[in-house]
Amino acid sequence: MGVARASGRRFEQFVLASSVIAGVMAGAASASAQAPRYAAQHDTLRYTIDNPYRMYWLRGADTIGPARHELSVESHVWGGTASRPEVTVRNQLLDVSRRLQRHVFALEPNGRVRTVDRKPPDASPTVDLLLLLPATPLTVGASWTDTVRAAHTDAAGPEVYEVIRTYRVQRLLDTLGVRQAADVEAHGSIRYRFGFVVDADTRTTAWVDVTGPDTERYLFDTHAGRLIWRRWDMHLVGRGVAPDAPDTVPAGLESAEVASMSNAPVTRFLLEPLPGADTSITFEMQRKTIILLHTTERSHSSITASLTRNDGVVGIASVGVSGSHITDYHATWADTSGLRTQAITVRDSSLVLVRQGQRDTSVAPPAGAAWGIADYAMNELLAPVLLAVPRDGKAHPFAVFRPFAAHWDTGTAMARSRGGFVVIALEFAGADRPETLVFDTDGDCLFADTAGPIESRRVPSGAKRFARFQAAMAMFGH
C-alpha cells in the first residue's frame, strides 16, 4: 500500500471517532475456533490511504529531501480459490500526477504474497501487503512471529526489503460495523535498501540503506477474513547517496500511513476515472510547479470538466449547452470531509442554485450582459458563451456565476480571432489585471493566463494539443 506505511492518528482516536463500538469481547470462547484465513469472496473492498513520509540525506547542517504527504484511494478486487486467493489492487494517487498503479497479488491463505503480476515479489513494500496471519486461532493474548523478505537488483543497484515482526492479539471487539474484529499489535524491525535512477544518460543513481524499529496496528475481521484497518510507523536510519551529489552520507526514511476500509460515496467517486481525453495543467509561474490538473469532455449538448489539486480535492462539473446558451449545471466536489454536490437550473431570467444541505437560491444574471457558469480555473465551461462574443476587439459586458462561492463576477469580454483561434480578454471588477484565454473555434481551451494572487498559466499537456497552442501563440505574435 505504498512506500511508507502508518499513521499519524492514534488507534484509540480512530476507534472512538467511528462511534460504533458495541463492546469488547475477550477470551478464547469469543474467538473463531479455526485458524484465520483471507477469504476469496470475489468482491471489491475499498480503502482510503493517508501517507506522510520523508526520504532524506544529511550533508553537514543541510537536510536533502522534502517531506511529502500523499493521499490515495484503493480498490481490492478479490478472487481465486480458498487455497490460492488472489487480489487485484488499484491505487489512485489524489494529486496532479494522477498516478495509477495496478498489481495482481497471488496469496497464500494467511496473506503471504506468492507473486506480484505473476512474478516473484521485488524488494518493495508491495510484498508486505497484508497482516500475516498465524496458524492458530486469533484469541486474546495469542502471539506469533513472522518474517517478510525480498531482494533483487535493478538499474539503481541492489534492493532489499526485510521486516521481522512479533504480533499479539490485544482484544476482540465489535467495531466499524464488523462483528468480532481482532485488534492486533506488532513490533519489529525493518531493513530497506532502495535506489532510483537520477539520470539515465550519465547512469547517476541515488539510494538509501536504512534500518530501524517498526510499530504496527491492525483490525482484522475474523468472520469475513478481511483486513479493515492498518497503521504503520517507522523511522529508519542509515547511509545513502542523494540525487544531487555522489558522496555517501547519513540518510533516513520516516513514514506514517493509515489505511482504512471505506465504502463511502466519496471513496467510490475518487476511484472513478476523470472525464474526457483532453488534458491540461496549470503551473505556478514563480516556482514552476504544477498546481492543477484539468480534463475536458465536449459534445454538441454538454461540456464536462474536472479539476484536481495536490491536496486531494477533486471536482467534476458539467454544463448543458443549447447553441451559445447554458441550460443547466451540475457539479460534485470531493475532499477529506466528503462529497458536496451543486446543481443549477436556468428558468426564464433566473438561475436556481441547489446546494447540498442548503436552501435553494434563485439569482438573476446582470442585466444586459452575456453570462456563463463556471467555478474558478474551469474556463472551458465558458467556451460556448465566450465564442459568441463579437470578435471586434471591443469590450462587451460579460458575467460569470461562480457556483462554489455563489456569486457573480462581472466585467467585460473582448474577443479577437485569427486563423481558427480566438483570444479572449476577460476583465472583472476588482481584479488586478485582465485574464487571457485562447480557444480554438471548436471550444478547446488551449491557454489561460489566470488572474489572482498567484500568477499561473494553463497549457495543454498532450503533444498534439500543445502544438496547436504554440501555433495559436505564433498566430497572435506571442
Secondary structure, 3 states (H helix, E strand, C coil): CCCCCCCCCCHHHHHHHHCCCCEEECCHHHCCCCCCCCCCCCCEEEEEEEEEEEEEEEECCEEECCCEEEEEEEEEEEEECCCCEEEEEEEEECCCCCCEEEEEEEECCCCCEEEECCECCCCCHHHHCCCCCCCCCCCCCCEEEEEEEEEEEECCEEEEEEEEEEEEEEEEEEECCEEEEEEEEEEEEEEEEEEEEEECCCCEEEEEEEEEEEEEEEEEECCCCEEEEEEEEEEEEEEEECCCCCCEEEEEEEEEEEEEECCCHHHHHHHCCCCCCEEEEEEECCCCEEEEEEEEEECCCEEEEEEEECCCCEEEEEEEEECCEEEEEEEEEEECCEEEEEEEEEECCEEEEEECCCCCEEECCCCCCEEEECCCCCHHHHHHHHCCCCCCCCEEEEEEEECCCCEEEEEEEEEEEECCEEEEEEEECCCCCCEEEEEECCCCEEEEEECCCCCEEEEECCHHHHHHHHHHHHHCCC
